[in-house]
Amino acid sequence: MAKFYNVDLIWSDRHKGKARAVGNNAAWLCSCGEVLLGPTLWDIEPCPNCGKEFRVLPVAGVGTKVDQVHEL
């Protein structure tokens, strides 16, 4: 069974938050309140409420375990 783990969410102003990950996917709460989900496999859509953009960064390469989530 896959296990959830915490990863850093790095906002554009460089302060840190938390995201939850499992495998190559992460979930986090946008500052506007929208719950977002994204994989390390491809770019994700901007937040539908506020338009902020994020990237889920892998540990070793595309499709691998999540290392961090960054606001672009």
N, C-alpha and C positions, 0 to 999 in steps of 0.2 A: 504494500500500500504506500502511495506517495505521502510524503510528510510536508506540511507547511513550514515555512521559515520566514523570518523577518529580513528585509533588505532596506537599505537607505533610499529615501526619496530625496533627491537633491533639487531644490527649487532654483529658479533662474537667478535669484538674489543670493544664492549659495547657502541659505540655511537648510537644515536637514529635517526631514520628516520620516515617516515609516510607511513601508508598503509590505504586503504579504505576498509570498511567492510559493509556487508548487511547480516543480519541473522547470519548464521554460516559459512560464506564465506568471505575471504579477498583477495584483489588484491594489488600488489605492484610492483615496478620496481626494478629488480635486479641491482646490480652495473655494470653488463655487458650490461645493456640496455634491457634485455628481460622482458616483462610483465609476471608476474606469478600470478596464482590464486590457492587458496587452501581452503579446508574446515576444520572444527574442528573435523570431523568425522573419518578421517584416515590420515596416513602419506602420504605426497605428493612426487612426483617424483623430483629428483634433477633438477636444471636449465639445460635445454638442451644445452645452449651455454657454460656455464662455470663450471657446476657440483656442484655449491653451493647448500647446503641443508638447508631447512627451515621447521619450524613447526608452525602451526597456533594454538595458545593456547586459549581454551575457558574460559569463566568467571566462570562457575560452573561445568562443566563436558562435556564429549564428546557430540557433537551435539548442544551445547548451543551457545549463542552469543559470538563473537570473543572478546578476551581481548587484546592479543598482537600477533605479528608475530616475531619469533626468527630465526636468522641464526644459524645453528648448527656448 
